[in-house]
Amino acid sequence: MSKTVLILGASGLIGSQLLNMLESDPRITRIYAPGRRPLSGVSSKVVNPVGDDLQTLLDGLTEPLDVAFCCLGSTIKAAGSREAFHFSDVTLPVHGGRTALQLGATHYLVVSAIGANAKSWFFYNRTKGEMEQALIAQRWPHLTIARPSMLLGNRPTPRANELIAAPIFKLFPGKWKSIQASDVANVLWMRAFAPASSAVEIVQSDKLREQAAESQT
């Protein structure tokens, strides 16, 4: 049966690689990828509404969906303020989830971050935790939350903190060890249509690495 999916953050480090996987998947016939800039080199499967207001683009979607992905993620520095960061990393993923659910999607796969905790003293972790709690409250039939550690990969615009921290995180044990963005994308793609063991699944970074490695053996 053909599938229609929504992906938010398709131009990002994880989202761009996930988009390539979705395009190559014969089960998927339509991919909605709204964003602020046009995507280059995409196939005819991809519908790419463009505009400055992602919420408005989401509100314009009317076709039924099967699965939705959210790979949105910023930093306070890149966003420009705490308020802007909260908008990009909580408001938009939650609005995307609400939209996809209303359009019939039964599975939402979202990239969060290691240490996400709505009660954390750290603003970044607290923000990610608030996003997770809001999505859980939407009562999805199946919600997958990926919590990767420091991401490895080539961003169009490198983040200074990642360039500094990445070599250190490679030495960390367990879930704290850095992870390739392609591995996160691969697991999201594999899990999209896999049977669910529970309504809410939180996948820590070490499990993301393990499952990506298993898929390549």
LUMVORO-482173 format. One record per atom (N, C-alpha, C): residue number from 1; x, y, z; atom name; residue in three letters. Coordinates in nm, 3 decimals, padded with zeros to 5 digits, m for minus. Atoms other than C-alpha are relative to their C-alpha. Layout:
num;px;py;pz;atome;residu
NUM;X;Y;Z;CA;ALA
...
REM end
This chain:
num;px;py;pz;atome;residu
1;00.085;m00.119;00.000;N;MET
1;00.000;00.000;00.000;CA;MET
1;00.089;00.124;00.000;C;MET
2;m00.081;m00.120;00.011;N;SER
2;00.139;00.340;m00.096;CA;SER
2;m00.019;00.088;00.124;C;SER
3;00.000;m00.083;m00.120;N;LYS
3;00.224;00.585;00.182;CA;LYS
3;00.029;00.146;m00.035;C;LYS
4;m00.027;m00.143;00.010;N;THR
4;00.219;00.961;00.213;CA;THR
4;00.058;00.046;00.132;C;THR
5;m00.066;m00.039;m00.123;N;VAL
5;00.454;01.120;00.464;CA;VAL
5;00.026;00.151;00.002;C;VAL
6;m00.039;m00.139;m00.022;N;LEU
6;00.540;01.460;00.608;CA;LEU
6;00.135;00.001;00.069;C;LEU
7;m00.129;m00.015;m00.067;N;ILE
7;00.894;01.562;00.700;CA;ILE
7;00.026;00.148;00.025;C;ILE
8;m00.037;m00.135;m00.039;N;LEU
8;00.984;01.879;00.889;CA;LEU
8;00.151;00.003;00.024;C;LEU
9;m00.145;m00.007;m00.016;N;GLY
9;01.346;01.992;00.878;CA;GLY
9;00.074;m00.079;m00.105;C;GLY
10;m00.058;00.084;00.105;N;ALA
10;01.423;01.821;00.547;CA;ALA
10;00.133;00.053;m00.052;C;ALA
11;m00.127;m00.055;00.049;N;SER
11;01.716;02.053;00.474;CA;SER
11;00.112;m00.010;00.103;C;SER
12;m00.098;00.006;m00.107;N;GLY
12;01.896;01.986;00.803;CA;GLY
12;00.092;m00.121;m00.009;C;GLY
13;m00.101;00.104;00.000;N;LEU
13;02.174;01.747;00.895;CA;LEU
13;m00.062;m00.140;m00.003;C;LEU
14;00.068;00.129;m00.001;N;ILE
14;01.947;01.453;00.979;CA;ILE
14;m00.108;m00.004;m00.108;C;ILE
15;00.114;m00.001;00.091;N;GLY
15;01.648;01.557;00.770;CA;GLY
15;00.037;m00.020;m00.146;C;GLY
16;m00.040;00.014;00.140;N;SER
16;01.838;01.579;00.441;CA;SER
16;00.033;m00.145;m00.033;C;SER
17;m00.033;00.140;00.024;N;GLN
17;01.965;01.224;00.477;CA;GLN
17;m00.124;m00.089;00.009;C;GLN
18;00.125;00.074;m00.009;N;LEU
18;01.627;01.096;00.588;CA;LEU
18;m00.083;00.019;m00.126;C;LEU
19;00.076;m00.027;00.122;N;LEU
19;01.466;01.263;00.287;CA;LEU
19;00.049;m00.089;m00.115;C;LEU
20;m00.054;00.087;00.106;N;ASN
20;01.700;01.071;00.053;CA;ASN
20;m00.048;m00.143;00.017;C;ASN
21;00.047;00.137;m00.026;N;MET
21;01.600;00.744;00.220;CA;MET
21;m00.148;m00.015;m00.034;C;MET
22;00.144;00.004;00.029;N;LEU
22;01.230;00.825;00.193;CA;LEU
22;m00.025;00.003;m00.150;C;LEU
23;00.017;m00.008;00.145;N;GLU
23;01.267;00.914;m00.175;CA;GLU
23;00.028;m00.135;m00.067;C;GLU
24;m00.037;00.129;00.060;N;SER
24;01.425;00.575;m00.246;CA;SER
24;m00.091;m00.113;00.043;C;SER
25;00.089;00.104;m00.054;N;ASP
25;01.154;00.383;m00.057;CA;ASP
25;m00.120;m00.017;m00.094;C;ASP
26;00.110;00.020;00.094;N;PRO
26;00.909;00.229;m00.307;CA;PRO
26;m00.138;00.002;00.065;C;PRO
27;00.129;m00.004;m00.070;N;ARG
27;00.637;00.220;m00.041;CA;ARG
27;m00.057;00.141;00.005;C;ARG
28;00.039;m00.139;m00.018;N;ILE
28;00.626;00.599;m00.034;CA;ILE
28;m00.021;00.066;m00.137;C;ILE
29;00.032;m00.064;00.128;N;THR
29;00.455;00.785;m00.318;CA;THR
29;m00.004;00.152;00.007;C;THR
30;00.007;m00.145;m00.014;N;ARG
30;00.428;01.137;m00.177;CA;ARG
30;00.069;00.043;00.129;C;ARG
31;m00.073;m00.052;m00.116;N;ILE
31;00.654;01.334;00.058;CA;ILE
31;m00.024;00.150;00.007;C;ILE
32;00.018;m00.143;m00.021;N;TYR
32;00.547;01.672;00.191;CA;TYR
32;00.115;00.051;00.085;C;TYR
33;m00.118;m00.053;m00.068;N;ALA
33;00.852;01.874;00.292;CA;ALA
33;m00.004;00.152;m00.001;C;ALA
34;00.008;m00.146;m00.004;N;PRO
34;00.754;02.232;00.376;CA;PRO
34;00.125;00.060;00.063;C;PRO
35;m00.119;m00.063;m00.056;N;GLY
35;01.036;02.474;00.450;CA;GLY
35;00.015;00.144;m00.044;C;GLY
36;m00.022;m00.141;00.032;N;ARG
36;01.174;02.824;00.427;CA;ARG
36;00.072;00.019;m00.132;C;ARG
37;m00.076;m00.010;00.126;N;ARG
37;01.390;02.749;00.123;CA;ARG
37;m00.032;m00.120;m00.089;C;ARG
38;00.024;00.113;00.091;N;PRO
38;01.339;02.535;m00.189;CA;PRO
38;00.107;m00.107;00.017;C;PRO
39;m00.094;00.112;m00.004;N;LEU
39;01.499;02.191;m00.178;CA;LEU
39;00.052;m00.025;m00.141;C;LEU
40;m00.058;00.023;00.133;N;SER
40;01.737;02.117;m00.464;CA;SER
40;00.021;m00.148;m00.025;C;SER
41;m00.030;00.136;00.040;N;GLY
41;01.773;01.793;m00.654;CA;GLY
41;m00.095;m00.106;00.052;C;GLY
42;00.094;00.099;m00.053;N;VAL
42;01.462;01.625;m00.515;CA;VAL
42;m00.080;m00.062;m00.113;C;VAL
43;00.076;00.073;00.101;N;SER
43;01.248;01.374;m00.699;CA;SER
43;m00.143;00.054;m00.011;C;SER
44;00.139;m00.043;00.022;N;SER
44;00.893;01.417;m00.827;CA;SER
44;m00.092;m00.044;00.115;C;SER
45;00.078;00.039;m00.117;N;LYS
45;00.772;01.246;m00.507;CA;LYS
45;m00.019;00.115;00.098;C;LYS
46;m00.007;m00.102;m00.104;N;VAL
46;00.856;01.556;m00.306;CA;VAL
46;m00.083;00.123;m00.036;C;VAL
47;00.076;m00.125;00.009;N;VAL
47;00.609;01.840;m00.260;CA;VAL
47;00.062;00.094;00.104;C;VAL
48;m00.083;m00.087;m00.085;N;ASN
48;00.805;02.135;m00.119;CA;ASN
48;m00.058;00.142;00.009;C;ASN
49;00.053;m00.135;m00.019;N;PRO
49;00.585;02.429;m00.013;CA;PRO
49;00.104;00.088;00.069;C;PRO
50;m00.103;m00.088;m00.053;N;VAL
50;00.807;02.728;00.063;CA;VAL
50;m00.061;00.129;00.053;C;VAL
51;00.047;m00.125;m00.058;N;GLY
51;00.746;03.025;00.291;CA;GLY
51;00.070;00.027;00.132;C;GLY
52;m00.067;m00.038;m00.124;N;ASP
52;00.873;03.211;00.595;CA;ASP
52;m00.070;m00.053;00.124;C;ASP
53;00.079;00.043;m00.115;N;ASP
53;00.595;03.085;00.823;CA;ASP
53;m00.035;m00.148;m00.016;C;ASP
54;00.021;00.144;00.013;N;LEU
54;00.612;02.708;00.866;CA;LEU
54;m00.137;m00.041;00.053;C;LEU
55;00.133;00.032;m00.051;N;GLN
55;00.293;02.704;01.071;CA;GLN
55;m00.107;00.020;m00.107;C;GLN
56;00.096;m00.026;00.107;N;THR
56;00.101;02.858;00.782;CA;THR
56;00.010;m00.106;m00.109;C;THR
57;m00.018;00.106;00.100;N;LEU
57;00.252;02.606;00.540;CA;LEU
57;m00.065;m00.130;00.048;C;LEU
58;00.061;00.121;m00.055;N;LEU
58;00.142;02.323;00.771;CA;LEU
58;m00.152;00.009;m00.004;C;LEU
59;00.145;m00.018;00.000;N;ASP
59;m00.207;02.467;00.798;CA;ASP
59;m00.059;m00.014;m00.141;C;ASP
60;00.046;00.012;00.137;N;GLY
60;m00.228;02.457;00.418;CA;GLY
60;m00.004;m00.142;m00.052;C;GLY
61;00.002;00.141;00.043;N;LEU
61;m00.182;02.079;00.401;CA;LEU
61;m00.140;m00.057;00.019;C;LEU
62;00.134;00.058;m00.007;N;THR
62;m00.501;01.888;00.327;CA;THR
62;00.000;m00.150;m00.031;C;THR
63;00.000;00.141;00.039;N;GLU
63;m00.398;01.546;00.190;CA;GLU
63;00.024;m00.089;00.120;C;GLU
64;m00.021;00.094;m00.111;N;PRO
64;m00.423;01.250;00.430;CA;PRO
64;00.145;m00.046;00.007;C;PRO
65;m00.137;00.046;m00.024;N;LEU
65;m00.093;01.140;00.584;CA;LEU
65;m00.001;m00.134;00.070;C;LEU
66;m00.018;00.127;m00.070;N;ASP
66;00.032;00.805;00.707;CA;ASP
66;00.102;00.013;00.114;C;ASP
67;m00.111;m00.013;m00.095;N;VAL
67;00.354;00.897;00.888;CA;VAL
67;00.055;00.141;m00.008;C;VAL
68;m00.063;m00.132;m00.002;N;ALA
68;00.522;01.221;00.995;CA;ALA
68;00.133;m00.008;00.073;C;ALA
69;m00.133;m00.009;m00.061;N;PHE
69;00.883;01.301;01.083;CA;PHE
69;00.029;00.145;00.035;C;PHE
70;m00.044;m00.133;m00.035;N;CYS
70;01.026;01.601;01.263;CA;CYS
70;00.149;m00.004;00.034;C;CYS
71;m00.146;m00.008;m00.021;N;CYS
71;01.399;01.670;01.235;CA;CYS
71;00.042;00.144;00.026;C;CYS
72;m00.032;m00.138;m00.032;N;LEU
72;01.379;02.035;01.338;CA;LEU
72;00.089;00.005;00.123;C;LEU
73;m00.087;m00.015;m00.116;N;GLY
73;01.652;02.144;01.576;CA;GLY
73;00.092;00.118;m00.019;C;GLY
74;m00.083;m00.118;00.009;N;SER
74;01.836;02.465;01.648;CA;SER
74;00.084;00.012;00.127;C;SER
75;m00.070;m00.037;m00.124;N;THR
75;02.050;02.628;01.917;CA;THR
75;m00.045;00.141;00.036;C;THR
76;00.038;m00.136;m00.040;N;ILE
76;01.989;02.942;02.117;CA;ILE
76;00.077;00.102;m00.082;C;ILE
77;m00.081;m00.093;00.078;N;LYS
77;02.275;03.110;01.933;CA;LYS
77;m00.052;00.014;m00.143;C;LYS
78;00.048;m00.004;00.138;N;ALA
78;02.145;03.015;01.589;CA;ALA
78;m00.139;00.063;m00.009;C;ALA
79;00.136;m00.053;00.000;N;ALA
79;01.785;03.101;01.678;CA;ALA
79;m00.002;00.149;00.029;C;ALA
80;m00.009;m00.142;m00.030;N;GLY
80;01.886;03.438;01.820;CA;GLY
80;m00.049;00.041;00.138;C;GLY
81;00.051;m00.030;m00.134;N;SER
81;01.703;03.424;02.153;CA;SER
81;m00.062;m00.127;00.057;C;SER
82;00.068;00.114;m00.062;N;ARG
82;01.549;03.184;02.403;CA;ARG
82;m00.141;m00.017;m00.054;C;ARG
83;00.137;00.007;00.052;N;GLU
83;01.204;03.272;02.273;CA;GLU
83;m00.002;m00.061;m00.140;C;GLU
84;m00.006;00.053;00.136;N;ALA
84;01.302;03.199;01.912;CA;ALA
84;00.037;m00.147;00.001;C;ALA
85;m00.038;00.141;m00.011;N;PHE
85;01.467;02.872;02.016;CA;PHE
85;m00.120;m00.084;00.045;C;PHE
86;00.119;00.072;m00.047;N;HIS
86;01.153;02.767;02.204;CA;HIS
86;m00.101;m00.017;m00.113;C;HIS
87;00.094;00.008;00.113;N;PHE
87;00.946;02.845;01.894;CA;PHE
87;00.043;m00.109;m00.098;C;PHE
88;m00.049;00.095;00.101;N;SER
88;01.168;02.637;01.662;CA;SER
88;00.003;m00.143;00.053;C;SER
89;m00.022;00.134;m00.054;N;ASP
89;01.217;02.344;01.898;CA;ASP
89;m00.116;m00.054;00.084;C;ASP
90;00.120;00.048;m00.070;N;VAL
90;00.880;02.324;02.076;CA;VAL
90;m00.125;00.032;m00.083;C;VAL
91;00.124;m00.041;00.068;N;THR
91;00.609;02.525;01.900;CA;THR
91;m00.018;m00.067;m00.135;C;THR
92;00.012;00.058;00.134;N;LEU
92;00.684;02.403;01.548;CA;LEU
92;m00.014;m00.152;00.001;C;LEU
93;00.021;00.145;m00.003;N;PRO
93;00.731;02.030;01.627;CA;PRO
93;m00.138;m00.039;00.053;C;PRO
94;00.131;00.031;m00.057;N;VAL
94;00.412;02.034;01.836;CA;VAL
94;m00.110;00.035;m00.100;C;VAL
95;00.098;m00.036;00.102;N;HIS
95;00.216;02.218;01.566;CA;HIS
95;00.003;m00.100;m00.115;C;HIS
96;m00.011;00.101;00.104;N;GLY
96;00.350;01.973;01.310;CA;GLY
96;m00.067;m00.130;00.040;C;GLY
97;00.063;00.121;m00.049;N;GLY
97;00.238;01.683;01.524;CA;GLY
97;m00.151;00.010;m00.001;C;GLY
98;00.145;m00.021;m00.004;N;ARG
98;m00.108;01.827;01.572;CA;ARG
98;m00.058;m00.005;m00.141;C;ARG
99;00.046;m00.001;00.139;N;THR
99;m00.143;01.886;01.198;CA;THR
99;m00.003;m00.141;m00.058;C;THR
100;m00.010;00.136;00.055;N;ALA
100;m00.025;01.537;01.104;CA;ALA
100;m00.105;m00.092;00.060;C;ALA
101;00.100;00.083;m00.066;N;LEU
101;m00.255;01.377;01.359;CA;LEU
101;m00.139;00.029;m00.057;C;LEU
102;00.129;m00.037;00.057;N;GLN
102;m00.553;01.569;01.223;CA;GLN
102;m00.017;m00.052;m00.142;C;GLN
103;00.006;00.050;00.138;N;LEU
103;m00.463;01.449;00.872;CA;LEU
103;00.010;m00.152;m00.007;C;LEU
104;00.011;00.145;m00.001;N;GLY
104;m00.471;01.086;00.980;CA;GLY
104;00.127;m00.077;00.025;C;GLY
105;m00.125;00.072;m00.027;N;ALA
105;m00.106;01.004;01.052;CA;ALA
105;m00.013;m00.078;00.129;C;ALA
106;00.006;00.086;m00.120;N;THR
106;m00.065;00.724;01.304;CA;THR
106;00.135;m00.017;00.068;C;THR
107;m00.135;00.014;m00.057;N;HIS
107;00.310;00.748;01.369;CA;HIS
107;00.075;00.130;m00.020;C;HIS
108;m00.080;m00.123;00.004;N;TYR
108;00.518;01.055;01.453;CA;TYR
108;00.138;m00.035;00.054;C;TYR
109;m00.138;00.030;m00.038;N;LEU
109;00.897;01.016;01.464;CA;LEU
109;00.074;00.132;00.012;C;LEU
110;m00.051;m00.132;m00.031;N;VAL
110;01.077;01.308;01.625;CA;VAL
110;00.142;m00.009;00.055;C;VAL
111;m00.136;m00.009;m00.053;N;VAL
111;01.441;01.398;01.687;CA;VAL
111;m00.001;00.098;00.117;C;VAL
112;m00.014;m00.082;m00.120;N;SER
112;01.490;01.527;02.041;CA;SER
112;00.149;00.012;00.030;C;SER
113;m00.143;m00.009;m00.034;N;ALA
113;01.822;01.527;02.227;CA;ALA
113;00.027;m00.076;00.129;C;ALA
114;m00.041;00.065;m00.123;N;ILE
114;02.010;01.337;02.492;CA;ILE
114;m00.015;00.097;00.116;C;ILE
115;00.017;m00.085;m00.118;N;GLY
115;01.929;01.470;02.838;CA;GLY
115;m00.129;00.078;00.004;C;GLY
116;00.128;m00.071;00.000;N;ALA
116;01.584;01.598;02.745;CA;ALA
116;m00.075;m00.026;00.129;C;ALA
117;00.067;00.013;m00.130;N;ASN
117;01.400;01.666;03.070;CA;ASN
117;m00.071;00.131;00.030;C;ASN
118;00.078;m00.122;m00.021;N;ALA
118;01.119;01.914;03.128;CA;ALA
118;00.029;00.066;00.134;C;ALA
119;m00.031;m00.057;m00.131;N;LYS
119;01.245;01.966;03.485;CA;LYS
119;00.149;00.033;00.015;C;LYS
120;m00.144;m00.024;m00.005;N;SER
120;01.610;02.017;03.394;CA;SER
120;00.032;00.145;00.037;C;SER
121;m00.049;m00.134;m00.028;N;TRP
121;01.806;02.317;03.525;CA;TRP
121;00.051;00.066;m00.128;C;TRP
122;m00.057;m00.052;00.124;N;PHE
122;01.951;02.355;03.175;CA;PHE
122;m00.111;00.032;m00.099;C;PHE
123;00.108;m00.046;00.087;N;PHE
123;01.734;02.554;02.936;CA;PHE
123;m00.015;m00.089;m00.123;C;PHE
124;00.007;00.083;00.121;N;TYR
124;01.823;02.346;02.629;CA;TYR
124;m00.069;m00.133;00.030;C;TYR
125;00.060;00.129;m00.035;N;ASN
125;01.740;02.014;02.798;CA;ASN
125;m00.145;00.015;00.043;C;ASN
126;00.138;m00.023;m00.045;N;ARG
126;01.429;02.161;02.958;CA;ARG
126;m00.093;00.025;m00.119;C;ARG
127;00.080;m00.028;00.120;N;THR
127;01.306;02.289;02.621;CA;THR
127;m00.032;m00.128;m00.076;C;THR
128;00.023;00.128;00.069;N;LYS
128;01.352;01.947;02.459;CA;LYS
128;m00.098;m00.087;00.079;C;LYS
129;00.093;00.077;m00.083;N;GLY
129;01.173;01.786;02.753;CA;GLY
129;m00.142;00.051;m00.012;C;GLY
130;00.134;m00.058;00.017;N;GLU
130;00.880;02.026;02.717;CA;GLU
130;m00.060;m00.045;m00.134;C;GLU
131;00.048;00.045;00.130;N;MET
131;00.855;01.933;02.350;CA;MET
131;m00.047;m00.145;00.008;C;MET
132;00.038;00.141;m00.012;N;GLU
132;00.850;01.561;02.433;CA;GLU
132;m00.132;m00.015;00.076;C;GLU
133;00.122;00.011;m00.080;N;GLN
133;00.581;01.606;02.700;CA;GLN
133;m00.123;00.045;m00.079;C;GLN
134;00.112;m00.050;00.079;N;ALA
134;00.362;01.809;02.465;CA;ALA
134;m00.042;m00.100;m00.107;C;ALA
135;00.033;00.100;00.103;N;LEU
135;00.384;01.540;02.196;CA;LEU
135;m00.064;m00.124;00.062;C;LEU
136;00.062;00.114;m00.069;N;ILE
136;00.308;01.261;02.442;CA;ILE
136;m00.145;00.032;00.035;C;ILE
137;00.136;m00.042;m00.035;N;ALA
137;00.000;01.460;02.550;CA;ALA
137;m00.094;m00.002;m00.120;C;ALA
138;00.085;00.010;00.120;N;GLN
138;m00.125;01.447;02.189;CA;GLN
138;m00.059;m00.139;m00.018;C;GLN
139;00.055;00.136;m00.001;N;ARG
139;m00.187;01.075;02.249;CA;ARG
139;00.005;m00.065;m00.138;C;ARG
140;m00.022;00.066;00.129;N;TRP
140;m00.040;00.940;01.928;CA;TRP
140;m00.020;m00.151;00.011;C;TRP
141;00.000;00.147;00.003;N;PRO
141;m00.113;00.578;01.830;CA;PRO
141;00.142;m00.054;00.014;C;PRO
142;m00.142;00.040;m00.010;N;HIS
142;00.266;00.554;01.794;CA;HIS
142;00.087;00.124;m00.011;C;HIS
143;m00.092;m00.113;m00.005;N;LEU
143;00.521;00.817;01.892;CA;LEU
143;00.140;m00.052;00.027;C;LEU
144;m00.140;00.039;m00.018;N;THR
144;00.894;00.755;01.846;CA;THR
144;00.083;00.126;00.023;C;THR
145;m00.085;m00.114;m00.034;N;ILE
145;01.133;00.998;02.015;CA;ILE
145;00.144;m00.047;00.001;C;ILE
146;m00.142;00.034;00.007;N;ALA
146;01.500;00.973;01.921;CA;ALA
146;00.079;00.104;00.080;C;ALA
147;m00.082;m00.090;m00.081;N;ARG
147;01.750;01.118;02.168;CA;ARG
147;00.148;m00.019;m00.032;C;ARG
148;m00.141;00.016;00.034;N;PRO
148;02.085;01.137;01.990;CA;PRO
148;00.092;00.086;00.086;C;PRO
149;m00.105;m00.080;m00.063;N;SER
149;02.404;01.258;02.152;CA;SER
149;00.054;00.098;m00.104;C;SER
150;m00.063;m00.093;00.095;N;MET
150;02.641;01.497;01.973;CA;MET
150;00.000;m00.059;m00.140;C;MET
151;00.013;00.049;00.136;N;LEU
151;02.577;01.464;01.601;CA;LEU
151;00.128;00.022;m00.080;C;LEU
152;m00.114;m00.009;00.090;N;LEU
152;02.854;01.395;01.351;CA;LEU
152;m00.052;00.005;m00.143;C;LEU
153;00.042;m00.013;00.139;N;GLY
153;02.817;01.497;00.987;CA;GLY
153;00.038;00.137;m00.052;C;GLY
154;m00.039;m00.125;00.065;N;ASN
154;02.876;01.777;00.743;CA;ASN
154;m00.119;00.093;m00.016;C;ASN
155;00.103;m00.102;00.013;N;ARG
155;02.648;02.074;00.799;CA;ARG
155;00.042;00.102;m00.105;C;ARG
156;m00.034;m00.109;00.092;N;PRO
156;02.627;02.342;00.528;CA;PRO
156;00.067;00.116;00.073;C;PRO
157;m00.060;m00.103;m00.086;N;THR
157;02.704;02.589;00.808;CA;THR
157;00.039;m00.066;00.131;C;THR
158;m00.043;00.070;m00.121;N;PRO
158;02.914;02.419;01.077;CA;PRO
158;m00.029;00.082;00.126;C;PRO
159;00.021;m00.064;m00.129;N;ARG
159;02.829;02.494;01.441;CA;ARG
159;00.129;m00.007;00.080;C;ARG
160;m00.129;m00.009;m00.067;N;ALA
160;03.132;02.610;01.637;CA;ALA
160;00.008;m00.095;00.120;C;ALA
161;m00.004;00.086;m00.118;N;ASN
161;03.035;02.423;01.954;CA;ASN
161;00.015;m00.147;m00.036;C;ASN
162;m00.011;00.139;00.042;N;GLU
162;03.002;02.097;01.762;CA;GLU
162;00.142;m00.030;m00.050;C;GLU
163;m00.137;00.021;00.048;N;LEU
163;03.342;02.142;01.595;CA;LEU
163;00.096;m00.020;00.117;C;LEU
164;m00.085;00.011;m00.117;N;ILE
164;03.497;02.182;01.939;CA;ILE
164;m00.029;m00.127;00.079;C;ILE
165;00.039;00.110;m00.088;N;ALA
165;03.301;01.915;02.124;CA;ALA
165;00.002;m00.137;m00.066;C;ALA
166;00.011;00.130;00.069;N;ALA
166;03.275;01.643;01.857;CA;ALA
166;00.117;m00.094;00.029;C;ALA
167;m00.110;00.093;m00.029;N;PRO
167;03.627;01.501;01.908;CA;PRO
167;m00.003;m00.055;00.143;C;PRO
168;00.008;00.044;m00.140;N;ILE
168;03.565;01.483;02.283;CA;ILE
168;m00.110;m00.104;00.017;C;ILE
169;00.113;00.090;m00.015;N;PHE
169;03.226;01.315;02.252;CA;PHE
169;00.026;m00.137;m00.065;C;PHE
170;m00.035;00.130;00.058;N;LYS
170;03.380;01.042;02.036;CA;LYS
170;00.059;m00.094;00.103;C;LYS
171;m00.065;00.080;m00.104;N;LEU
171;03.559;00.923;02.350;CA;LEU
171;m00.094;m00.039;00.112;C;LEU
172;00.094;00.027;m00.109;N;PHE
172;03.251;00.914;02.572;CA;PHE
172;m00.059;m00.141;m00.012;C;PHE
173;00.060;00.135;00.004;N;PRO
173;03.093;00.579;02.669;CA;PRO
173;m00.152;00.006;m00.019;C;PRO
174;00.144;00.019;00.002;N;GLY
174;02.741;00.448;02.615;CA;GLY
174;m00.077;00.102;m00.080;C;GLY
175;00.091;m00.089;00.074;N;LYS
175;02.463;00.684;02.519;CA;LYS
175;00.060;00.138;m00.022;C;LYS
176;m00.058;m00.133;00.014;N;TRP
176;02.689;00.990;02.554;CA;TRP
176;00.095;00.010;m00.119;C;TRP
177;m00.092;m00.003;00.114;N;LYS
177;02.918;00.891;02.268;CA;LYS
177;m00.068;00.063;m00.121;C;LYS
178;00.055;m00.067;00.119;N;SER
178;02.870;01.100;01.953;CA;SER
178;m00.051;m00.101;m00.101;C;SER
179;00.066;00.090;00.094;N;ILE
179;02.665;00.955;01.670;CA;ILE
179;m00.010;00.066;m00.137;C;ILE
180;00.015;m00.052;00.136;N;GLN
180;02.655;00.993;01.294;CA;GLN
180;m00.147;00.036;m00.026;C;GLN
181;00.136;m00.041;00.034;N;ALA
181;02.351;01.187;01.175;CA;ALA
181;m00.066;m00.101;m00.094;C;ALA
182;00.055;00.100;00.094;N;SER
182;02.310;00.925;00.901;CA;SER
182;m00.056;m00.121;00.074;C;SER
183;00.052;00.112;m00.078;N;ASP
183;02.263;00.658;01.169;CA;ASP
183;m00.136;00.033;00.060;C;ASP
184;00.130;m00.041;m00.054;N;VAL
184;01.982;00.855;01.331;CA;VAL
184;m00.106;m00.003;m00.110;C;VAL
185;00.094;00.000;00.112;N;ALA
185;01.815;00.905;00.993;CA;ALA
185;m00.038;m00.142;m00.040;C;ALA
186;00.025;00.139;00.039;N;ASN
186;01.848;00.535;00.913;CA;ASN
186;m00.098;m00.067;00.095;C;ASN
187;00.089;00.063;m00.098;N;VAL
187;01.678;00.428;01.236;CA;VAL
187;m00.141;00.058;m00.011;C;VAL
188;00.133;m00.058;00.018;N;LEU
188;01.392;00.674;01.188;CA;LEU
188;m00.071;m00.061;m00.120;C;LEU
189;00.057;00.060;00.122;N;TRP
189;01.337;00.539;00.838;CA;TRP
189;m00.044;m00.144;00.025;C;TRP
190;00.032;00.141;m00.025;N;MET
190;01.346;00.175;00.953;CA;MET
190;m00.120;m00.014;00.092;C;MET
191;00.106;00.012;m00.100;N;ARG
191;01.111;00.236;01.244;CA;ARG
191;m00.134;00.054;m00.049;C;ARG
192;00.121;m00.069;00.044;N;ALA
192;00.858;00.434;01.043;CA;ALA
192;m00.118;m00.094;m00.023;C;ALA
193;00.107;00.093;00.033;N;PHE
193;00.660;00.131;00.931;CA;PHE
193;00.014;m00.134;00.073;C;PHE
194;m00.019;00.122;m00.077;N;ALA
194;00.779;m00.128;01.183;CA;ALA
194;m00.108;m00.011;00.107;C;ALA
195;00.098;00.017;m00.107;N;PRO
195;00.539;m00.280;01.437;CA;PRO
195;00.048;00.068;00.129;C;PRO
196;m00.034;m00.072;m00.123;N;ALA
196;00.528;m00.080;01.761;CA;ALA
196;m00.016;m00.091;00.121;C;ALA
197;00.009;00.077;m00.124;N;SER
197;00.599;m00.242;02.097;CA;SER
197;m00.076;00.076;00.108;C;SER
198;00.076;m00.084;m00.093;N;SER
198;00.436;00.049;02.283;CA;SER
198;m00.040;00.128;m00.070;C;SER
199;00.048;m00.123;00.063;N;ALA
199;00.255;00.374;02.208;CA;ALA
199;00.111;00.105;m00.008;C;ALA
200;m00.109;m00.097;m00.004;N;VAL
200;00.555;00.586;02.310;CA;VAL
200;00.132;m00.075;00.015;C;VAL
201;m00.132;00.062;m00.005;N;GLU
201;00.909;00.470;02.236;CA;GLU
201;00.106;00.109;m00.001;C;GLU
202;m00.112;m00.094;m00.010;N;ILE
202;01.211;00.673;02.349;CA;ILE
202;00.127;m00.078;m00.025;C;ILE
203;m00.119;00.075;00.042;N;VAL
203;01.530;00.559;02.178;CA;VAL
203;00.124;00.084;00.031;C;VAL
204;m00.121;m00.071;m00.039;N;GLN
204;01.854;00.667;02.344;CA;GLN
204;00.109;m00.018;m00.106;C;GLN
205;m00.102;m00.007;00.104;N;SER
205;02.167;00.739;02.144;CA;SER
205;00.074;m00.132;m00.021;C;SER
206;m00.072;00.127;00.015;N;ASP
206;02.343;00.408;02.217;CA;ASP
206;m00.085;m00.101;m00.075;C;ASP
207;00.089;00.091;00.071;N;LYS
207;02.037;00.217;02.095;CA;LYS
207;m00.014;00.041;m00.147;C;LYS
208;00.004;m00.046;00.139;N;LEU
208;02.023;00.433;01.783;CA;LEU
208;00.122;m00.053;m00.075;C;LEU
209;m00.122;00.051;00.064;N;ARG
209;02.384;00.336;01.707;CA;ARG
209;m00.009;m00.150;m00.023;C;ARG
210;00.010;00.146;00.011;N;GLU
210;02.317;m00.033;01.774;CA;GLU
210;m00.096;m00.039;m00.113;C;GLU
211;00.099;00.037;00.101;N;GLN
211;02.007;m00.046;01.554;CA;GLN
211;00.046;00.038;m00.140;C;GLN
212;m00.055;m00.037;00.130;N;ALA
212;02.180;00.140;01.272;CA;ALA
212;00.103;m00.102;m00.046;C;ALA
213;m00.103;00.098;00.034;N;ALA
213;02.470;m00.106;01.287;CA;ALA
213;m00.063;m00.133;m00.041;C;ALA
214;00.068;00.125;00.032;N;GLU
214;02.232;m00.404;01.285;CA;GLU
214;m00.060;00.003;m00.140;C;GLU
215;00.063;m00.010;00.132;N;SER
215;02.061;m00.275;00.973;CA;SER
215;00.099;m00.012;m00.113;C;SER
216;m00.103;00.003;00.104;N;GLN
216;02.392;m00.274;00.787;CA;GLN
216;00.073;m00.133;m00.006;C;GLN
217;m00.066;00.132;00.000;N;THR
217;02.490;m00.635;00.867;CA;THR
217;m00.079;m00.099;m00.085;C;THR
REM end
